[in-house]
Amino acid sequence: MLFLRDAVTVSVGVTGTILLRNGGIQLIHPGDTLSLSDGASLVISRDGLTLSLSDGGTLSLSDGGAPIELHNGDTLSLSDGGTLSLSDGGTLSLSDGGTLSLSDGGTLSLSDGGTLSLSDGSAPVHSSDGQITLYTDHLNFGWGEYFTIQPLVSLPNPPMWATPIGNSYRIVASPTFTRPFTGSISYQYLGSDIADEDEKWLHIYRYDGATWHQLSTEIDEYHNIAVAQTEDIGIFALMYSIEIQLAAHGWELVGYPIQASQTVTRALSSIADYHPVMLDFDPTVESPFARWTLYDSAAPSEFRPALNTLAELQFGHGYWISTTNPSPIYWKLQDTPPTPDIGAAMLMAAQSALALPAVYFGKVALLPDSSTPLADLTLHAYINDTLCGIGHFTQVAQETIYTIHVLSDQSVGGLPGCGAPGSPIMLQLNGQELSTLLTWDNQRLHQQDISQAPSATPTPNNSMHIEYLPLIKK
């Protein structure tokens, strides 16, 4: 047992042994105790040196002993049953990056007013596998306060537009810790878990029990480390997705870069709040009136079976998309070969927004005595004398719903003589011209109910009887 009193100073030298001030050397053997009291101090300050207690060694601070100070990357390591005991006012101070490492049964005991002080950056908290580290900002734990990091088997409600990398973790505070918290999260990931060209899409996400929040993340691709600031604890995961920035409100042509097909609802889930509308053009379809398919996320429920004909997004296709707000759109990236050239994927699509059709839909009011089967109903759209659209009908509950795409006058995606902005559209239902007049506009979808009843033509009021009386003068 080594006792140090009366302001004697012990330092750890280059060899890691304990050097006494008078030049002597003291080794702590298994079962020995190093006791500092009455103002003695232990300083580890040689840029990365380590004091290691193992095999039952004990370091005891009591009776008001001066603090152990760890800084400049120094480490105090307790393992294999080593014990650090702080009591009666003993203090362990970690600053400037000093580290206290407890493993394999190492014990830190605080009692009778013992204090663990973390300052000037504070000591990090590591997960058991070393993949995630929590750094706190000038946070001193009180008695009974702590953080724990727990690895998770699976993610709760994982976002459909992102792919997790490595493990996810839950960071939990003790019930007694109720103060505001800020800090940073560092993730160590394997280079084999993600392709080099996809690392730029990595973000750390935090789950608050209801929603996943994407954190602003810095990526060190050389060392495979992701770092992000966080203002709360919770569940953390490292995920990536391809991000396509939609420039502005209105139609925009984007390529679908994912090797595997996805349902359109899944692919657009990250921007569902912006009510995306998507159009697809397939030039291989024989009929020019059947080459366009549509998906409208905000369509009224009764119109969706008739209106939403686009069900799945295919690799290599270009799609026209419109949202109510410019916002990133996140595509879930599968573990597939590198993304192809998006420009080449767009060659199959109509190249100009003017080529998009004008879309109209609504309810059809048939005559009460109409006996025409739904399959035999026809709806044609004419601009001047050119047939520019053929409608489709769907029975939803007791309602007859129509949809019609009125083509543009563009050579790709349209027909010569058809729609241009402001062109009047005449509809014919079963060969009968309707009184409803439409104006060609492909900037948005148009809901317009139509009626089979003939247009009402004003007739003269012949019920008035006029008589001419003589004028009598006196």
Residue pairs with C-beta under 8 A, 6 or more apart in sequence:
1 32
1 33
1 34
1 35
2 18
2 26
2 28
2 32
2 33
2 34
2 35
3 35
3 37
4 10
4 34
4 35
4 36
4 37
4 40
4 42
5 37
5 38
5 39
5 40
6 38
6 39
6 40
7 38
7 39
7 40
7 41
8 20
8 21
8 40
9 21
9 40
9 41
9 43
10 18
10 19
10 20
10 21
10 26
10 36
10 40
10 41
10 42
10 43
11 18
11 19
11 42
11 43
11 44
11 45
11 46
12 18
12 19
12 42
12 43
12 44
12 46
12 49
12 50
12 51
13 19
13 46
13 49
14 46
14 49
16 49
16 50
16 51
16 52
17 25
17 26
17 27
18 25
18 26
18 27
18 28
18 34
18 51
19 25
20 26
28 34
28 53
28 57
29 57
30 54
30 55
30 56
30 57
31 55
31 56
31 57
32 57
32 58
33 57
33 58
33 59
33 60
34 42
34 53
34 57
34 58
34 59
34 60
35 60
35 61
35 62
36 42
36 60
36 61
36 65
36 66
36 68
36 90
37 61
37 62
37 63
37 64
37 65
38 63
38 64
38 65
39 64
39 65
39 66
40 65
40 66
41 65
41 66
41 67
41 68
41 69
42 51
42 59
42 68
42 69
43 68
43 69
44 50
44 51
44 68
44 69
44 70
44 74
44 75
44 76
44 98
45 69
45 71
45 72
45 74
46 72
46 74
47 72
47 73
47 74
48 72
48 73
48 74
48 75
49 74
49 75
50 74
50 75
50 76
50 77
51 74
51 75
51 76
51 77
52 76
52 77
52 78
52 79
52 82
53 59
53 76
53 77
53 78
53 79
53 82
53 83
53 84
53 106
54 77
54 78
54 79
54 80
54 81
54 82
55 80
55 81
55 82
56 80
56 81
56 82
56 83
57 82
57 83
58 82
58 83
58 84
58 85
59 68
59 76
59 78
59 82
59 83
59 84
59 85
60 84
60 85
60 87
60 90
61 67
61 68
61 84
61 85
61 86
61 87
61 90
61 91
61 92
61 114
62 85
62 86
62 87
62 88
62 89
62 90
63 88
63 89
63 90
64 88
64 89
64 90
65 89
65 90
65 91
66 91
67 90
67 91
67 92
67 93
67 117
68 76
68 91
68 92
68 93
69 93
69 95
69 98
70 76
70 92
70 93
70 94
70 95
70 98
70 99
70 100
71 94
71 95
71 96
71 97
71 98
71 120
72 96
72 97
72 98
73 97
73 98
73 99
74 98
74 99
75 98
75 99
75 100
75 101
76 84
76 92
76 98
76 99
76 100
76 101
77 101
77 103
77 106
78 84
78 100
78 101
78 102
78 103
78 106
78 107
78 108
79 101
79 102
79 103
79 104
79 105
79 106
80 104
80 105
80 106
81 104
81 105
81 106
81 107
82 106
82 107
83 106
83 107
83 109
84 92
84 100
84 106
84 107
84 108
84 109
85 109
85 111
85 114
86 92
86 108
86 109
86 110
86 111
86 114
86 115
86 116
87 109
87 110
87 111
87 112
87 113
87 114
88 112
88 113
88 114
89 112
89 113
89 114
89 115
90 114
90 115
91 114
91 115
91 116
91 117
92 100
92 115
92 116
92 117
93 117
93 119
94 100
94 116
94 117
94 118
94 119
94 122
94 123
95 118
95 119
95 120
95 121
96 120
96 121
97 121
98 123
99 123
99 124
100 108
100 123
102 108
108 116
110 116
110 143
116 141
117 140
118 136
118 139
118 140
118 141
119 138
119 140
120 138
121 135
121 138
122 135
122 136
122 137
122 138
122 139
124 133
124 134
124 135
124 136
124 186
125 133
125 134
125 136
125 147
125 149
126 132
126 133
126 134
126 149
127 133
127 149
127 151
127 169
128 149
128 151
129 151
129 167
130 188
131 166
131 167
131 169
131 187
131 188
131 189
132 149
132 167
132 169
132 185
132 186
132 187
132 188
132 236
133 185
133 186
133 188
134 147
134 149
134 171
134 183
134 184
134 185
134 186
135 183
135 184
135 185
135 186
136 147
136 181
136 182
136 183
137 182
137 183
139 181
139 183
141 177
142 176
144 174
144 176
145 173
145 174
145 176
145 177
146 173
146 174
146 177
147 171
147 172
147 173
147 174
147 177
147 233
148 171
148 172
149 169
149 170
149 171
150 169
150 170
150 171
150 172
151 167
151 168
151 169
152 167
152 168
152 169
152 170
152 235
154 168
155 164
155 168
155 207
155 235
155 237
156 207
156 235
157 207
157 212
158 164
158 212
158 237
159 205
159 212
159 239
159 269
159 270
159 330
160 266
160 269
160 270
160 332
161 241
161 266
161 267
161 269
161 270
161 330
161 331
161 332
162 205
162 212
162 239
162 240
162 241
162 330
162 332
163 239
163 240
163 241
163 332
163 333
163 334
163 335
164 237
164 238
164 239
165 189
165 193
165 194
165 202
165 238
165 239
165 240
166 187
166 189
166 190
166 193
166 238
168 235
168 236
168 237
168 238
169 235
169 236
169 237
170 234
170 235
170 236
171 233
171 234
171 235
171 236
172 233
173 181
173 233
181 231
181 232
181 233
182 229
182 230
182 231
183 229
183 230
184 227
184 228
184 229
184 230
185 204
185 215
185 227
185 228
185 229
185 230
185 236
186 225
186 226
186 227
187 204
187 225
187 226
187 227
187 236
187 238
188 224
188 225
189 202
189 224
189 225
189 226
189 238
190 224
191 224
194 202
194 240
195 338
196 221
197 338
197 339
198 240
198 242
198 333
199 219
199 221
199 240
200 219
200 221
201 240
201 241
201 242
201 243
201 333
202 217
202 219
202 226
202 238
202 239
202 240
203 214
203 215
203 217
203 226
203 228
203 238
203 239
203 240
204 215
204 217
204 226
204 227
204 228
204 230
204 236
204 237
204 238
205 212
205 213
205 214
205 215
205 236
205 237
205 238
205 239
206 212
206 213
206 215
206 230
206 232
206 234
206 235
206 236
207 213
207 234
207 235
207 236
207 237
208 232
208 234
209 234
215 228
215 229
215 230
216 228
216 229
217 226
217 227
217 228
218 226
218 227
218 228
219 225
219 226
220 226
220 227
226 238
230 236
240 333
241 270
241 330
241 331
241 332
241 333
242 257
242 258
242 330
242 331
242 333
242 339
243 328
243 329
243 330
244 254
244 328
244 329
244 331
245 326
245 328
245 329
246 252
246 254
246 271
246 321
246 323
246 326
246 327
246 328
246 329
247 326
248 326
249 322
249 323
249 324
249 325
249 326
250 322
250 353
250 443
251 279
251 320
251 321
251 322
251 353
251 356
251 442
251 443
252 320
252 321
252 322
253 318
253 319
253 320
253 346
253 349
253 351
253 353
254 318
254 319
254 321
254 329
254 342
255 316
255 317
255 318
255 319
255 342
255 343
255 345
255 346
256 267
256 313
256 314
256 315
256 316
256 317
256 318
256 319
256 331
256 345
257 315
257 331
257 339
257 340
257 342
257 345
258 267
258 313
258 315
258 331
258 332
258 333
258 334
258 336
259 315
259 334
259 336
259 337
260 315
260 334
260 336
261 312
261 313
261 314
261 315
262 312
262 313
262 331
262 332
263 311
263 312
263 313
264 278
264 295
264 310
264 311
264 312
264 313
265 297
266 332
267 313
267 331
267 332
268 276
268 278
268 295
268 297
268 329
270 328
270 329
270 330
271 323
271 327
271 328
271 329
271 330
272 297
274 323
274 324
274 325
274 327
275 297
275 298
275 323
275 324
276 295
276 297
276 321
276 322
276 323
276 329
277 294
277 295
277 296
277 297
277 298
277 321
277 322
277 323
277 444
277 445
278 294
278 295
278 310
278 319
278 320
278 321
278 322
279 292
279 293
279 294
279 295
279 310
279 319
279 320
279 321
279 356
279 357
280 292
280 293
280 294
280 310
280 317
280 319
280 320
280 349
281 291
281 292
281 320
281 348
281 349
281 350
281 355
281 413
282 291
282 293
283 291
283 348
283 412
283 413
285 291
287 390
288 407
288 414
288 415
289 389
289 390
289 405
289 407
291 413
292 356
292 357
292 405
292 413
293 309
293 310
294 307
294 308
294 309
294 310
294 359
294 405
294 445
295 308
295 309
295 310
295 311
296 304
296 307
296 308
296 445
299 307
299 308
299 361
299 445
300 447
302 396
302 397
302 399
302 401
303 361
303 362
303 396
303 401
303 403
303 447
305 394
305 396
305 401
306 361
306 392
306 393
306 394
306 396
306 401
306 402
306 403
307 359
307 361
307 403
307 445
313 319
316 340
316 345
316 348
317 345
317 348
317 349
318 345
318 346
318 347
318 348
318 349
319 349
320 349
320 350
320 353
320 356
321 329
322 444
350 356
350 410
350 412
350 413
351 412
352 410
352 412
353 442
354 408
354 410
354 442
355 408
355 410
355 412
355 413
355 414
356 408
356 413
356 442
357 389
357 405
357 406
357 407
357 408
357 413
357 414
357 419
357 442
358 405
358 406
358 408
358 419
358 425
358 438
358 440
358 441
358 442
358 446
359 403
359 404
359 405
359 406
359 442
359 445
359 446
360 403
360 404
360 406
360 438
360 445
360 446
360 447
360 448
361 401
361 402
361 403
361 404
361 445
361 446
361 447
361 448
362 401
362 402
362 447
362 448
362 449
362 450
363 399
363 400
363 401
363 402
363 449
363 450
364 377
364 393
364 400
364 401
364 402
364 429
364 449
364 450
364 451
364 452
365 449
365 450
365 451
365 452
365 453
366 372
366 400
366 452
367 452
367 453
370 452
372 430
374 393
374 395
374 400
377 393
377 400
377 429
377 430
378 390
378 391
378 428
378 429
378 430
378 431
379 390
379 391
379 392
379 393
379 402
379 404
379 427
379 428
379 429
379 450
380 387
380 389
380 390
380 391
380 427
380 428
381 387
381 388
381 389
381 390
381 391
381 404
381 406
381 425
381 426
381 427
381 428
381 438
382 388
382 425
382 426
382 427
382 428
383 406
383 417
383 418
383 419
383 423
383 424
383 425
383 426
383 440
384 417
386 415
386 416
386 417
386 418
388 406
388 407
388 415
388 417
388 418
388 419
388 425
389 404
389 405
389 406
389 407
389 425
390 404
391 402
391 403
391 404
392 402
392 403
392 404
393 400
393 401
393 402
394 400
394 401
394 402
394 403
395 401
402 450
404 427
406 418
406 419
406 425
406 438
406 440
407 413
407 414
407 415
407 418
407 419
408 414
408 415
408 418
408 419
408 420
408 440
408 442
409 415
409 416
409 417
409 418
409 419
409 420
419 425
419 440
419 442
420 440
421 440
421 441
421 442
422 439
422 440
422 441
423 439
423 440
424 437
424 438
424 439
424 440
425 437
425 438
425 439
425 440
426 433
426 434
426 437
427 433
427 434
427 436
427 438
427 450
428 434
429 450
429 452
430 452
432 452
432 454
433 455
434 450
434 451
434 452
434 455
435 451
435 454
435 455
435 456
436 448
436 450
436 451
438 446
438 448
